[in-house]
Amino acid sequence: MLKDIEKLVLGKTQSDLSSAEKKVLKRARERRTVSTNAGEDFLAHATVGQRLADGIARVGGSWGFIIAFMVLFVAWVVLNTVVLATRSLDPYPFIFLNLLLSMLAAIQAPIIMMSQNRQAERDRFMAAKDYEINLKAEIEVLALHHKIDEQVLKELREARQQIDALRQTLETLSIQPRNSQI
């Protein structure tokens, strides 16, 4: 029964199935679940560098970082123009501050891009998981429809057999039914 449903759902031969489809069909035959915590599954294969890039991007792309950086920026400017007016560490036009900002941008931009690439990879992973779950759900729904159809057909056969038995009983008793359409 499941073979018929597999062919109906996928419309492919066994050799044409992808590894994900084979995995889903195997689990459907074994009556095992396909769904897992996709976030944990994705992070389980992450390297230390990937996790670090995600953490840096999470912090560097937050309002807390932006506000803290603005406070540090204003403190730097005030400290070097007002407090240390005669012996400032970085006098106006703040060349050392520009150097620090450039270095931060040079380091932060590739890290954020790595994290964006990981996010795209995560989205593809999640889409694959969604496909597996949707495929298994479709197979299960079709299996239930098939099972219900078989049950209805069985009950119809039994009802027809009972009607035929009643008709034969009536004929043996030589009683003609009033309505010959039974």
N, C-alpha and C positions, 0 to 999 in steps of 0.2 A: 504494500500500500504506500509506504513512504517513498519507494522508488518512483511510482507514478507521480506522486506529488512533487518530488524533486525535479523530474523532467518537465512537469507542468509549470512550476515556479521559475526555474532557471532557463528552460528551453535549450539546454546544452547537454552534450554528452559528457561522460566522466572525464575524458581527456581534455575537454575544453574548460573545465572548472579552474578557477584561481585557487590559490592555497587558502585564502580566507573562506571561500565558498566550501571547499572540501572540509575545512575545520568546522564550519557551522553545521554542515550535513552530518558529519561524524558525531558532533555533540547532540544533534537532534535525534539521531538513531539511538544514542546512549541515554537519551532523556536527561541530559545535563544542561546546566545554564551556560549561556554565552557571556552574559553581562558581568563585568567586574568594575572595580573602581578605576576608571581609565586614567585619572590624574595620577594615582599611585603607580599604575603600570607604566606610564610615560616617564615618571621621575625615577623609576627603578633602573632605567638604562642610561641615566644622565651621568656624565663624568663630573669630576670635581670642578673643572673649568667651566662647564656649562651651568652648573648650579651657582657658581660664583658670578658668572655673567648675568644670570637671572636676578640674583640678589642685588647686584650693583645697579642694574637697570631699574629694578623695583624701587630702590632708594633714590637714584638719580632722576627718576621721572615722577617724583612725588612733590606735592605742595610743601611738605615739611622741608625737603632739600632746597627747594627754591626760596622759601622764606628764610631758612637758616643762611643760605648763601647771600641773600640780599642784606641780611643783618651784618654778616661778616664784611661784605663789600662796603656798606655805609660806615662801619666801625673802622675799617682800613683808611677810608678817605678822611674821616674826621680825625683819626689819630695822626695821620701824616700831614694834615693841613692846619689843624688848630692846636693840638696838644704838643706835638713835636715840631713847632713852627721853625725853630732855629736849627735843630739837628734831626730832621726827619729821616726815616729809614728809606722812604720812597717818595721824593718830592714830586709835585705836580710836573708833568702829566702822567705820573704813576706808571712808569715803564716796567717796574718789577711786577706790579699788579697785572699789567697786560701780559707779561710773560707767564705768570701763574695761570691766568685765565686761558691763554692759548694752550698751555700744557694740559690743563684739565679738559678742554674741549677735544684736544688731540687724543687723549686717552679714553674719554667718556663716549665719544661718537662711535668708534668701532665696537665697544662693549655693548652699547645700546643696539647697534645693528646686529651683533651676534644674538642678542636676546630676541630681536624681532624675527630673525631667521628661525630661532628655536620656537617662537610662538607660531610661525607658519608651519613648522614641523609638527607641533602639538595639534594644530588645527587639522592637519592631514591625518594624524593618528586618531583624533577624536572622530573624524568623518568615517574612517575605516571601521572604528568600533560601532558607530551608529549604523553603518551598513550591515555589519554582522548581526546586530541585534534586530534590525528591521527584517533582515532575511529570515532569521530564525522565527520571528513572530509571524511572518507571512507563511512559512512552512507549517507552523503549528496551527494557524487558523485554517489553512487549506486541509490539513489532516483532520481537524475537527469537522469541517464541512463534509469531507468524504465519509467520516464515521457516521455522522448524522444522516447523510444520504443513504448509506447502506442500511441503517436502522429503519428508516422510513420505507425503503424498498422491501425489507424483510417483513415489516408489519403489513404492507400492502399485499404481499404474497400470501401471508397468513390469513388476511381478511378475505382474499379471493378464494382461498381453499375452504374457508368456513362457509362462504356463500355457495360454492359449488357443492359442499356437503349438505347444506340445507336444501338446495335445489334437488339433489338426488333423493334426499329423504322425502321431500314433497312428492316427487315423481313416484317413488315406491308406494307411497300411501294413496296414490291416485288422486291427489288433490291438486287441482290446477290453481296456480297462483292467479290472483285477480289482475295483477300488473305483471306482464311478461317481460318487463324491462329490468327486473332485478338481476 
